[in-house]
Amino acid sequence: MTTYFSVLRRSLLLLSATAWLSACTHTTRPTVPMAAFVDNMVAVHHFDAVELKALMASAVINDDILAKIAKPAEAKPWYQYRKLFLTDKRVAGGVKFWADNAEALAEAERRYGVPAQIIVAIIGVETSYGQNTGHYRVLDALATLGFAYPRRSNFFLGELEQFLLLCHEEHIDPRQPLGSYAGAMGMPQFMPSSFRRYAADFNNNGRRDIWHDPADVIASVGTYFSRFHWRSGQPIASPVQAVGEQYKSILNDNLKPDLRLAGLESLNLKISQPLVLTEKVKILELNQEQGVELWAVTDNFYCLTRYNHSALYAMAVYQLSEFILNQRGQTHEQTHNSNALSGGMQFF
């Protein structure tokens, strides 16, 4: 079967911008022909050519989106990145979200094996529990990055394809959904391909509503991590102390755990807490203002990076989840700490 990308690659050599393309409102000229994309959607997925051309002509190629993707938050050092997410407000919001959705979270933890605090922290990091789900039209974001961002055009054109398919399946007007500058949608910020694979209809009402239904959101996040092999009962991370710098020889950019626990001693590393049910760990070095800190992280930490391929992201989710769990426990004991980040669990 002819694939979309094979059609696109041939079209890149053969097609120039068509007259209808010039009708698209934009500030940056697309570098990939939209005509190839439309032709494929018509040929492979049987979209109506006239309707799809009109839809794509309405997509806005947005310079602001291109500027934002060039400067992702993950480019910051850890001591700056963590301040974006480990705040009193986000911890308190997580405790409230848990209280408001305790039944769905308990069922998701039972069904998928993913701790409730992890699901809550993901939603907290992504959108502050639904408060900041993005203000860009998903159609515009994916069109901009698919047609005017050559570095990752294949990925975003694939997501645009998935977006149009999910809109057809879910009976959604593709001009309506809003999301992030990268096209991520709803409270859990699923990309369209993730929506089609993992979004769940928790209450069996015939809709997978990740925009407004917290139960569907919770089940969708649980499904996501379950499919990426979350290991129930396995810890996530533990601080490590080092003597000397021998450990630097095993540092690399691969996030998959690659060091057996028995190898820590030979590198003069001492783990702060036992990591039960763990065969291998990854040693991370995170930059603080006054030096570095070391962590041993497990396969479950690696699982968190499947949501966002960043060690900083996964560490922010993990630490936020621990603060939320700790604060929730204090609340239940009626010893609420008014400043979650200056008392209770301390990491540094």
N, C-alpha and C positions, 0 to 999 in steps of 0.2 A: 504494500500500500504506500502510495506517495504520502510523505509526511509534510506537516506544515513547514518545518525548517528547511526541507529540501526544496520546496516550492519557493520559500523566501530567498534561499541562497541563489537559486537560478534567477529569480526576479531582480535581485540586487544588481546583477550583471546586465539585465535586459531592459529594466523598466526605468523610466524617468518619472518625475512627479507628474501626475495627471491633472487635468483642469479642475476636477472636483476637489482634489487635495488642497488646491490653493484657497478654497473657500473656508478651510479650517482656520479658526481664530487662534493666532499664536504669536509669540514674540521671538521664538527661536525656530529656524527652519528645520523640519524633520530631516533626519539623515537616512532613514529607512523608508521605502515606499509603502504607504498604507494600502495601495492597490493589491500588493501581494498578499497581505493579511486578509483582506476582504475576499479575494479569490479563493483562498484556502478555506475560510469559514463557509463559503458557499458550496465548494466542492466536497469537503469532508463532512461538514455538519449540517448542510442543507439550509443554511440561513438564506433569507431573502436578500438578493443582491441590492436592490434599490433601497430597502429599509436600512440595511447595514451601512451602505455608503452614506446615507443621510445621518445615521447615528455617528459614524466616525468623523464626518465633517463637522459635527458639533463639539468634538473633543478639543479641549484647549491645551496647547503645548505651553507649559508654564515654566518660566525661568526660575521662579522661587523654588520649585520642586528640584530643579537641577542644582541649585545652590545648596539646598539642604542635604541632598544625598552625597554631596562632595565633602560634607563636614559632619559625619555621624558622631553621636555622643560617645560611642565606644572608642573613639580616637583619644579621649581624655585619659590622663593617668588615673589610677584607682582612687587616690585621695580626693580627686575632684568628682569623679563619676559617682562614687558612693553617696556624696552629698545630695545628688539629684533624687535619690530614692529612699535613703534611710533617714526619714524625718519623723518628728512627733505626729504630724498630721497624717502621714501615710500609715503609720502604725495604728493610730486611733481609728482611721478609716477601715483598716483591716479587721480590727476587733469588732467594729459595728457591722461590717459586711458579713462576718462569720455569725454573729448573733442573729442577723436578719435572715440568714440562709442556712441555719444550722442543720435542718433536716436534709436538704439537698446535698450539703457537704458531707454529712455522715454517710448517706447512701452512696455518693460517689467514691468516698474512701473505701467503703466496703466492696463496691463493685469493681473498682479499678486498682485498688491497692496503693493509691497515691495519697499521701497525707493531706488532710484538709488545709493545713497551713501553707503548703506548697501551692495548692490551687488558688488560695486567697492571695498569696504573694505575687503570683504570676499576674493576676488581674489587677493588683495594686501597682505593680511596676509598669504594666502595659498602659493602663488608662485611668489610674487612680479610682478603681472600682466603678468605671463607666463614666466618670466625669469628663474625661478628655479623650474622646474616641476619634478625633481628627476632623478637620474642616475642609479637606480637599475632596472634590468628587473623585471616586475611585476610578471612574472612566478617564478623567483627565490625568490622574497620577500615573496610571498604567500606560496610557497613550504617550505621555511625555517621556517616560523612562524606556518604553519600548521603541519609540520612533526617533527619539532625539538624544539618547544616552548610549552610544555605541558600545561602551565598555561592558554593559550587562543587558544589551538589547534582547538577546535570545531568551534570557530568564523572564524579563518583564513582558515580552510578547507572548510567551507561554502562559503567564499569569493573566494577561488580557483575554486570551482564548478561554481559560478556565472561568474567568469572571463572566463572560458572555454566556457560557454554558450554564453556570449556576443561576444566573438571572432568568434564563429560560426555564430551568428546572423548578425554581422557587417562585416563579411568577412575579419577578421584581423588575421594575423599570430600570434599566442600566444607567439612566441619567440621574437617578435619585440617591443611591447609597453614597455616604461620606466616609472618609477614612484618613489614614495618615498620608504623608507625602510619598510613601512607598507603595500605597495601595492596600495597606493592612486595614482590616475591617472589624468593627464592633468592639465589645468590651474585652475580648481576648486578643484582638488585633490579628486575626487569622488572615493570611493571604488566601486568594481565591482557591488555589489548589488544596490548601489545608482545609478550607471549608468543605470542599467536595469530598475529601477523604475522611475527615474527623468530626465535623460538626454533628451534634447529637440532638435528637428530639426527646428531651428528658420526660416531658409530660404527655407524649404521644398525642399531640394535637395536630399532627400533620405538618408542622413547620419547625425548621431549625433556626430559631431566632437568637442570634448572637448579639443583636443590637439592644434588645429590650428585656429579654427573659433570663434572669440570673441562673435559673435552674438549667436551662439549655447551655448557658455559658460554662457553668461548673462541670456539667457532664462532658462538654466538648473538650475542655482542658484535660479532664481525667482520661478521656479516650485517647487524646493525643499522646500523653506520656505512657499510657498502657501499650500503645502500638510501638513506641520506641523502647519498650522493654524495661520500664521502671521495675526495680527490685524491691518488693515490699519488705520492710523491716531493715533494709540496708541503710546505714548512715550516709551522709552526704559529704562532709568535710570536717577536718580537724586541724587546728593550728600546729605548726611544727617548729621546733627549735633546732638551730644548726650550730655546730662548732666548726669554724672555718668556712671555706667556700668550696669544698670538694663537691657539694651538691650541684654546682653550676654546670658540671659536665653532662648532666642528664636533662637540663632544661631545653625545651624545644617548643615549637608552635603547635604541635599535634596535641589535641585536647583529650584523646583517648588514654585512659590509664595504662601505663606501660612499665611500671616498676613494682616488683613483688615486695610485700611488706618486709620480708626478710632482708631486702636490700637496703633498707633505711639505715641500719646500723653501720654498714660498711661505708656509708656516705656521711657518717657522723651526724645523723638526723635523729631527733627524738620526738615522737608524736605525743601530743598532749592528752589525747583521749583514745581509748581502744576503738578500732573500726571493725566491729563484728561483721560477719558475713561478707568480708571483703578479701578478694584474692590479690588484686593489684590496685595501685594508686597512681595518681599523677601528682607531681610536685609543681606547685605554682608559686611564682615569685611576683608579688604585687607591690607596686610603688606607693609608699607613703611619703609625706613631706620630709620626714627625718629618717629616710632609709627605706628598707624593704621589709615585708613580712612574708612568711612562707606558710603554705597550706598543703596538706595531703588531701586529695579529693578522689572520690570513688566513681564507679560507673553511674550512680544516680546523679552525680554532678554532671557527668558527661551527657546524661539524658537531658538535663536542663539546657545544655548548650544546643540541643537539637531544636529548641524553640527559637533561640537566637544564638548564632554561632560565635559567641563571645564569652570568654572566661569571666570578664567583668560583669556581664549581664547575669550569668549563672550565680556568681558570688553575691550580687545584689539581691537576687531572688532568695537565695538561701538565708542570708543574714536578715532580710526583712521578715521572712517566715519565722525565724527564731524569735525575733523581737515581738511579733504578733502573738505567737504561742505563749511567750512569757507574760506578755501584758494581759492576755486573755485569762491566763491562770490567776494572775493577781486580781483581776476584776472579779472572777468567780469567788475568790476568797475575801472580797470586799476590802482589799488593801491596795486599791488602785494607785499606781504611781503617776503623779501628774506630769512627769517628764520621763518618757520611756527610754530615752537615749542617754540619760544621765544616771539612771539607776537600773537595777535588775541585771540582766545578762550583759556582760561586757566582753567585747572581742579584742579590744586594743588597750 
